[in-house]
Amino acid sequence: MGFKALFAAFAIAGLAGAAPAATVAVDGGIAVKESGIATPVAGMTMDEVTAKFGQPAEKIPAVGKPPISRWSYPGFIVYFEYNHVIHSVVANS
């Protein structure tokens, strides 16, 4: 997935509100599909995510400025800016 498509997926998923949702490709575009998977919400700290969801399967170190890191869990990925969640993405099923 290219940068523009990934950015669009984040933007569209952000419009879904607090309900868990997944972004999916539909006829060459991107759509939001409701998901029953609970994920961390924007603003949670790394400690809060760990307390609620446990240790991630993988921690990918931060890159860029501001530093963006990600944690992989079974079924979803959490993106952090510094120490706070900026977005959670449900894996395609």
Secondary structure, 3 states (H helix, E strand, C coil): CCHHHHHHHHHHHHCCCCCCEEEEEECCEEEEEECCCCCCCCCCEHHHHHHHHCCCCEEEEEECCCCEEEEEECCEEEEEECCEEEEEEECCC
